[in-house]
Amino acid sequence: KPDCLPPAPPHLPDRPVPEKFLAISADGNAAYVLLDPYEGGKTVIAEAARNLACTGALPIGVTDNLNFANPLRPDLFWQLSESVRGMADACRALQIPVTGGNCSLYNQSPRGPIDPTPTVVMVGLIEEADHITTQWFKDDGDVILLLGLPVDTQDPLQGLGGSALMQLTLGRKTGRPPRCDLETAGRLHSGLVGLIRAGGIKSAHDCSEGGLAVCLAECCISQQIARHTPRLIGARVDLGPLLQPDPNGFVPRLDALLFGETQSRVVITCAPLDEPKITERAKILGLPVTRLGTVGGTELVIRAGDRSWHWPVAELHDLWWNSLARAMNA
């Protein structure tokens, strides 16, 4: 009870506490860990930290939940060992303390062991209210920029290994997942938070499962102003310039540009007048930056050379918002 508390010592005067904010992210990708436990372990930490950076937060701690099968089988124990090694390396590189966690083993069904599934919950700190950033597009005419390389030129599969696209089209998890370069990840996270604190960033969303096309769609449809009232806004994106050969003659695959899951990428938006200064700041911070298009309209339009795709954002929202209900009713 307040009246039972002792009086504060005279040498400890009341002081206002600075207002700060917490951001929380939860991540996991069992397909990546199945295909490459070490890279998958690194990726789960890096993606959680990237999600925090998109809100304007820097990580202050992480807890894990390790879900694996029978560790008495050498191959399954190897999955556990390698994924934990990857997670530990990522936490050291990104300087994120592990506050605790738990481990669930012997998970299997009559069909066999589960896919190795380490998941994490990470907490970050936002210093000021003005730094809080959301993922959805804001205003007609805003410029859409990509921070990070559109495609990893060192990856033979260009980010398609273990991707959602491969799972949907082939019906199985296959290919080596995208590599997670921790130095690049750390530079992106700190650089993005720096850009947000400097002002001008209106939205930020990471490219992860489903790649760039899914990221753009989520930015168009994810704002809810009431339970059943979304705020939808379209976008016009031109990938044609990215399909031109680079100085080394490399030309990315179109499906990799659209749906590849190359790591350490974030889609941001800004007002047209802020584009030059944000682009210049990003280059100073060592972040590749590419102009993708503009916000506006009632459709998500993606062009690539002489090809184009149009999706009404209302249709995209319906597919996303009602997907669970349709799956349960099927």
C-alpha positions in Angstrom: 0.0 0.0 0.0 1.3 3.5 -0.8 0.8 4.7 2.8 3.0 1.9 4.0 6.0 2.9 2.0 8.9 4.6 3.8 9.6 8.2 2.9 12.2 8.8 0.2 15.6 9.7 1.6 16.3 13.4 1.5 19.3 12.9 -0.8 17.2 11.3 -3.5 14.9 14.0 -4.8 12.1 13.2 -7.2 13.2 13.5 -10.8 11.1 13.2 -14.0 11.7 10.0 -15.8 12.4 10.4 -19.5 9.6 8.9 -21.6 10.8 5.9 -23.6 9.1 3.2 -25.5 9.5 -0.5 -26.0 9.1 -2.5 -29.3 8.8 -6.3 -29.4 9.3 -8.7 -32.3 8.9 -12.5 -32.6 10.5 -14.5 -35.3 11.4 -17.9 -36.6 11.9 -19.7 -39.9 11.9 -23.5 -39.6 12.5 -24.0 -43.3 15.8 -22.1 -43.2 16.9 -24.1 -40.1 16.0 -27.4 -41.7 18.0 -26.6 -44.8 21.0 -25.0 -43.1 20.8 -24.9 -39.3 23.7 -22.5 -38.8 22.6 -19.9 -41.3 19.0 -20.4 -40.2 20.0 -19.7 -36.6 21.8 -16.5 -37.6 18.8 -15.4 -39.6 16.2 -15.7 -36.9 18.2 -13.3 -34.7 19.0 -10.9 -37.5 15.4 -10.8 -38.7 14.1 -10.1 -35.2 16.6 -7.2 -34.8 15.7 -5.9 -38.3 12.1 -5.8 -37.4 12.9 -3.7 -34.3 15.1 -1.4 -36.3 12.1 -0.8 -38.7 10.2 0.6 -35.7 13.1 2.9 -34.7 14.2 0.6 -31.8 17.6 -0.8 -30.9 17.6 -4.3 -29.3 18.2 -4.6 -25.6 17.5 -8.3 -25.0 16.3 -11.5 -26.5 14.8 -14.8 -25.2 14.6 -18.0 -27.2 12.3 -21.0 -27.5 14.1 -24.0 -29.0 11.7 -26.6 -30.5 13.5 -29.7 -31.8 13.1 -33.4 -32.2 15.0 -36.3 -30.6 18.5 -35.2 -29.7 19.7 -38.8 -29.2 19.7 -39.1 -33.0 23.1 -37.6 -34.2 21.6 -35.9 -37.2 18.9 -34.2 -35.1 21.3 -33.2 -32.4 23.5 -31.6 -35.1 20.6 -29.5 -36.1 20.2 -28.3 -32.5 23.9 -27.7 -32.1 24.4 -25.8 -35.3 21.3 -23.6 -35.0 22.3 -22.6 -31.4 25.8 -21.8 -32.7 24.4 -19.6 -35.4 22.1 -17.8 -32.9 25.0 -17.3 -30.5 27.2 -15.9 -33.2 24.5 -13.5 -34.3 23.9 -12.3 -30.7 27.6 -11.6 -30.2 27.9 -9.8 -33.6 24.8 -7.6 -33.0 25.6 -7.2 -29.3 22.2 -8.5 -28.1 22.2 -10.1 -24.6 20.2 -13.3 -24.1 18.0 -13.0 -21.1 16.8 -16.6 -20.9 14.7 -19.1 -22.8 13.5 -22.7 -22.9 14.1 -25.8 -24.9 11.4 -28.3 -26.0 12.8 -31.6 -27.3 11.5 -35.0 -28.6 8.8 -33.2 -30.7 7.6 -35.6 -33.4 4.5 -37.3 -34.7 3.8 -40.7 -36.3 5.0 -39.1 -39.6 8.4 -38.3 -38.1 10.3 -35.5 -36.3 9.2 -31.8 -36.6 11.3 -29.4 -38.5 13.9 -27.7 -36.2 12.1 -24.6 -35.0 14.0 -22.1 -32.9 11.9 -19.0 -32.3 12.9 -15.8 -30.5 11.2 -12.8 -28.9 13.3 -9.6 -28.9 12.8 -6.3 -27.1 14.1 -3.0 -28.3 14.1 0.6 -26.9 12.8 3.6 -28.7 14.3 6.8 -27.3 11.6 9.3 -28.3 7.9 9.2 -29.5 8.9 11.0 -32.7 11.1 8.0 -33.6 8.2 5.4 -33.6 7.9 4.2 -37.2 5.2 1.9 -38.7 5.3 -0.3 -41.7 2.4 0.9 -43.8 2.6 3.4 -46.6 1.3 6.9 -45.6 0.6 9.5 -48.3 0.0 9.7 -52.1 3.2 10.7 -53.9 5.6 9.4 -51.2 8.8 7.9 -52.6 9.5 4.2 -52.1 13.2 3.3 -51.5 14.9 0.0 -50.9 17.8 -0.1 -48.4 20.1 -3.0 -49.1 21.0 -5.0 -52.2 18.1 -6.0 -54.3 19.7 -9.5 -54.8 22.7 -11.1 -53.3 25.0 -11.6 -56.3 27.1 -14.1 -54.3 24.1 -16.4 -53.8 23.6 -18.9 -56.7 19.9 -19.1 -55.9 19.5 -15.3 -55.5 17.5 -15.7 -52.3 15.1 -18.3 -53.6 16.5 -21.2 -51.6 14.1 -22.3 -48.9 11.8 -19.4 -49.9 8.0 -19.2 -49.6 7.9 -19.2 -53.4 9.8 -22.5 -53.7 7.6 -24.1 -51.1 4.4 -23.0 -52.9 5.5 -23.9 -56.4 7.5 -27.1 -55.7 5.5 -28.2 -52.6 8.7 -28.8 -50.6 11.5 -27.1 -48.8 14.6 -27.2 -50.9 17.7 -25.2 -51.8 20.2 -23.5 -49.6 18.6 -20.5 -47.8 20.0 -17.0 -48.2 23.2 -16.3 -46.4 23.1 -13.9 -43.4 26.1 -11.6 -43.4 26.1 -10.3 -39.8 28.3 -7.3 -40.6 25.9 -6.2 -43.3 23.0 -6.8 -40.9 24.5 -4.7 -38.1 25.3 -1.9 -40.5 21.7 -1.8 -41.8 20.1 -1.9 -38.4 22.2 0.9 -36.9 22.0 2.9 -40.1 18.2 2.6 -40.4 17.7 3.7 -36.8 20.0 6.6 -37.4 18.0 7.6 -40.5 14.8 7.4 -38.5 16.2 9.5 -35.7 17.4 12.1 -38.2 13.8 12.5 -39.5 12.1 12.1 -42.8 11.4 8.3 -42.8 7.6 7.9 -43.0 7.4 4.1 -43.0 9.8 1.1 -42.8 9.2 -2.6 -43.4 11.7 -5.5 -43.7 11.8 -7.8 -46.7 11.6 -11.4 -45.4 9.2 -14.3 -46.1 7.8 -13.8 -49.6 10.4 -11.3 -50.7 10.0 -7.8 -52.1 6.6 -8.3 -53.7 5.0 -9.5 -50.4 6.7 -6.7 -48.5 5.2 -4.1 -50.8 1.8 -5.7 -50.5 1.9 -5.7 -46.8 2.8 -2.0 -46.8 -0.3 -1.3 -48.9 -2.8 -3.2 -46.7 -1.6 -3.5 -43.1 -3.0 -0.4 -41.5 -6.2 -0.9 -39.5 -7.9 2.3 -38.3 -10.7 0.1 -36.7 -11.3 -3.6 -36.3 -13.1 -4.0 -39.6 -11.9 -0.7 -41.2 -8.6 -0.9 -43.1 -6.8 2.1 -44.6 -5.7 0.9 -48.0 -3.3 2.6 -50.4 -1.7 1.5 -53.6 1.8 1.8 -55.0 3.5 2.0 -58.4 6.8 0.2 -58.6 9.2 -0.2 -61.6 11.8 -2.9 -61.4 13.0 -2.4 -64.9 16.3 -0.6 -64.0 17.2 -3.5 -61.6 17.1 -5.9 -64.5 19.9 -4.2 -66.3 23.4 -5.8 -66.1 25.6 -4.4 -63.3 29.3 -3.5 -64.0 30.2 -7.2 -63.7 27.6 -8.3 -66.1 25.3 -9.8 -63.5 21.6 -9.7 -64.3 19.2 -10.9 -61.5 16.3 -13.2 -62.2 12.9 -11.6 -62.2 11.4 -14.1 -59.8 14.3 -13.5 -57.5 13.7 -9.8 -57.6 10.0 -10.3 -56.8 10.1 -13.2 -54.3 13.7 -13.9 -53.4 14.4 -13.6 -49.7 17.9 -12.0 -49.8 18.7 -10.8 -46.3 19.3 -7.3 -44.8 16.7 -5.4 -46.9 14.2 -2.8 -45.8 11.6 -0.9 -47.8 11.2 2.7 -46.6 9.2 5.7 -47.7 9.7 9.4 -47.5 8.2 12.7 -48.9 9.6 13.6 -52.3 11.5 16.6 -50.9 13.2 14.4 -48.4 14.5 11.8 -50.9 17.8 13.6 -51.8 18.9 14.0 -48.1 17.8 10.5 -47.1 19.6 9.0 -50.1 22.8 10.9 -49.3 22.7 10.0 -45.6 22.2 6.3 -46.5 25.2 6.3 -48.8 27.3 8.0 -46.1 26.2 5.2 -43.7 27.3 2.6 -46.3 23.8 1.5 -47.1 22.9 0.6 -50.7 19.7 2.6 -51.7 17.5 2.1 -54.7 14.4 4.0 -55.8 11.5 1.7 -56.5 8.6 3.9 -57.2 5.8 5.9 -55.5 2.8 5.5 -53.2 -0.7 6.1 -54.4 -3.8 4.7 -56.2 -6.0 1.8 -55.4 -3.7 -0.9 -56.9 -0.3 -2.3 -56.3 1.3 -2.1 -59.7 4.7 -3.7 -60.4 6.4 -3.2 -63.8 9.5 -5.0 -65.0 10.5 -4.1 -68.6 7.6 -4.9 -70.9 5.7 -6.9 -68.2 3.4 -5.6 -65.5 1.2 -6.9 -62.8 -1.8 -5.1 -61.2 -3.5 -6.2 -57.9 -6.4 -4.2 -56.3 -5.3 -3.5 -52.8 -8.9 -4.3 -51.5 -8.5 -7.8 -53.0 -5.0 -8.2 -51.4 -6.4 -7.1 -48.0 -9.3 -9.6 -48.3 -6.9 -12.5 -49.1 -4.7 -11.5 -46.1 -7.3 -10.5 -43.5 -9.7 -13.5 -44.1 -7.1 -16.2 -44.8 -7.3 -17.9 -41.4 -11.1 -17.9 -41.4 -11.1 -19.5 -44.9 -8.6 -22.1 -43.9 -10.7 -23.0 -40.8 -13.8 -23.3 -42.9 -12.3 -25.4 -45.6 
